[in-house]
């Protein structure tokens, strides 16, 4: 009897694992560029990027709701990430209410000023924010929720790195966040490409705001990229638990 041949997926991931960090980064960049080119030609209306991104994010939240209602536990979830997520979503909703003058929404925004990630985002939002026809408070609030969203997943990733083993529902949720961020970042990059860079300096948007917003999207996408790699690897190998190396 000959030796049992390993599945092609295992061979592929084994080949990637043996490469140097420089080769891995280069391969990741090439894969991202190929994905962007494919999305540019397949998706004609850029609004679909936003729709798909929010739909995937919503799917991740539904996974969390299912876990909490059926398993009656929240193991593997970072409370700090959920608090920050609630804060930037509340800030985004409040900003939309102020801009649209919709008086039917009532908000109860929790105070999380003591959170280490919040204060730097507030300071940055005061310095870099979009120039719009709305009030200065609305401009700062919108910038704040963009910057805070970019770092909201850091406590969750730190918790997962300490745990080393991630159970399925939490892994599905974080992967959904990563996929949603990639689509959102792809929207910005394709817009910049099609306008030959002029999109970064649109009149009335502020010379630093659009580059800063794009950088915030890229930061969160980069933060989640490493986890998404291990998630896909575990999924393709049929493993229920996602392993995160230290």
N, C-alpha and C positions, 0 to 999 in steps of 0.2 A: 504494500500500500504506500502510495506516495504521500508526501507531506501535504496537509491541508493548506490550500492557498488562502492568504489573507484577503479580505474584501478590498476592492479598489479604493474605497473611501479611507480605510485604515492605512493603506499604502500611501495615499496622497497626504494625509495628515502627518504620517510618520516622516515623510520627505520634508514637509514644511517644518516640522519640529527640529529636524537636524540642521537646518540652515542657521546662519548667523543672524543676529538681530538686524543688521543692515539689510540683508537679503529679505527678511520678513517684512520690514518696513517698505522696501521697494515693491515687493509683491502686493502688499496691501494698497499702496498708492496706485499701482497699475490696475488692480481690480476696481478701485473706486473710480478711476478715470473711465474705465470701460463701462461701468454702471451708469455714470453720468452721460456718456455718449448715447447709450441705449435709451435712457430716459428722455433725452432731448429729442430723439427721433420718434419715440413711441408716444410721448405725451405732448400734444399740440397746445392745449390750453393750460397755462401755468397755474390756474386756480385749482386744478385737480391735485397738484402737489399738496396744497393746504388741506384739501378734503381728505385725501388718502392718509396724510400725516395724522390728522385729528381722528380719523376713523380707527387707525391702528392704535393710537393712544387710548381711545375709548375702549377698544377690545381688551387692552391690557388692564384697564380699570375693572372691566366686567369679570376678568379672570380673578382679580383680587376679591371682588364681591362674592364670587362663587366660592372661593376658598374660605372666606370668613363665615359664610352662611352654612356651608356644609361641613367643614372641618372644625369650626368653632375655635380656631387658634390663628395667631398671626406670626408664627415662628418664621424667622428669616427676613422679616420686614424691618426696615429702619423707621422708627417713629419720627426721627428728625427729618428724614426725607419727606415723609408724608406731611409733616407740619409745614415745611418749606414749600412743597407743592401746593398745599391749600392756600398758603399766603400769596404765591405769585398768581394763582388762578383767581383769587379774590381781588388782587390788585388789577389784573387784566379785566375782570368783569366791572370793577369800579371805574376803570378808565373808559370802558365802552359806554357805561351809563353816563359819565360826564360828557363824553363826546357826542353821544346820540341824544342826550337830554331825555332819557327814558326814566320817568319817575316811578315806574311800577316795580323796580327791583329794589329789594331791601337787603343790605349786606351787614354781616357781623364779622369784621376782620379781626382775627386774634392778634394779640401783641406778641411778637417774637423777636423783639429788638435785641434780646440777650444772645440770640443765635449768632454764632461766629460768622456765618456766611452772609447775614443780612446787612450788617453795618457797612462793610466794604461796597456792597451793591448800592446802598443808598448814597454813599459818597460819590461813587462813579456816576450814578444817575444824575446827581446834581451838577456834575461837570460835563458829562456827555449825554445829550438828549436831543430828540428831533425838534426842528423848528416847524411848528404847525400853526394853524389859525386858532387852535384851542388854547386854553389857559396854560400858564407855565406849570401849574400843579399837575395837569393832565400829561404834559410832556415828560415831566420827571417820573410820574407814576408808571407811564408806559415803558420808559427806559429801565426803571427799576425791575419790572416784572420780566423783561427780556434778560437782563443780567442775572437775576436770581434764578430763573429757570435753567440757565446754563450750568449752574453749580448745584442744582437741587438734588442731583443723583449721587453726589459725592459721599454723603453719609451712608447711603445704601450700599455703594460699592465697598466702602471701608468695612461695613458689617459683613459682607459676603467674603471679602478677603480674609477676615479673621475666622469665619466659619469654615472656609475652604470647600465645603460641600453645600450646594444650593438645591433645595427641593424644587420639584417641577413647577408649581404654580408661581412661586417667586421668580424663577428663571424665565417663565413665559412673560411675566409682567415686565421685567427689566429688558428683555429682548424686544418687546413691543415698543418700549421707550426708545431703544436704540434705532429701530427701523423707522419710527416716526421722526426722530431727529435727523436721520440721514436724508429722508425725503424733503424735510424742511430746509436743510442745508443745501441740497441739490437745487432747490428752487432759487435760492439766492445766487448760487454759483452760475447757473444757466442764465439768469437775468444779467449778471455781470458780463458773461461771455457774449451774449447777443447784443449788448449795448457797447461792447468794446471797452469796458471799464467805466463808461460814463454813468452807469447806474449807481456807482459808489458816491458820486458827487452831484446828485440831482439838486437843482436849485430849490431852496426852501427846506431841504431836509437836514442841513447842517453838514459841514465838511467832515466831521468826525463820527457822526451818528451811524450812518450806513456801514462804514468799515467796522465800527465797533460792534454793531449788531451781527454782521457776518462773522466776525471773530468769535462772538459769543456762541453762535450756532456751531461753528467749527470746533470750539472747545468741548461742547457737550457731546458732539458726534465722536470726537477723538477719545473722550473719556469712556464712552460706551463701546467703542469698536473692539477693544480687547476682550470684554466679556462676551460680545456677540460671536467672536471667533470660537471661544470655548463652548458656547451654547450650541452653535451649529455642529461643532465637532462631536459633542456628546449626543446630540440628536441623531446625527448620521450614523453613529456607532450603536444606536439603540439603547443608550444609557438613560435611565430616568433621572438621575442626579447629575447636576453639572458640577464638575470639579474645577476649582480655581486655584492655580498654583500660587504659592507665596511670592 
